[in-house]
């Protein structure tokens, strides 16, 4: 394996953390983050973009930005996004992952 090239071209982490209690901070998991992650995984596979050297979609515990969330971060760029629905997830995939553009309207 070439050490100069990352294992994945894009490594995408969805915060799926869920806090409990009436005084708890907001949490991404309570905003359908698991469903959004599932949609992203299915879409990446459908586009033929999954696997080594391509794109990996992962769930993460708390990424400590839930107040801005739900949140997703894409590495190696380190670009943070929020989203509302699957259309936003599709926009992130189509523009950031496929075309290499930043989706300014969703960036946090």
HELIX and SHEET records of a PDB file:
HELIX    1   1 UNK A   28  UNK A   31  5                                   4    
HELIX    2   2 UNK A   33  UNK A   46  1                                  14    
HELIX    3   3 UNK A   66  UNK A   68  5                                   3    
HELIX    4   4 UNK A   86  UNK A   91  1                                   6    
HELIX    5   5 UNK A   92  UNK A   98  3                                   7    
HELIX    6   6 UNK A  104  UNK A  106  5                                   3    
SHEET    1   A 4 UNK A  55  UNK A  60  0                                        
SHEET    2   A 4 UNK A  10  UNK A  15  1                                        
SHEET    3   A 4 UNK A  71  UNK A  75 -1                                        
SHEET    4   A 4 UNK A  79  UNK A  82 -1                                        
END                                                                             
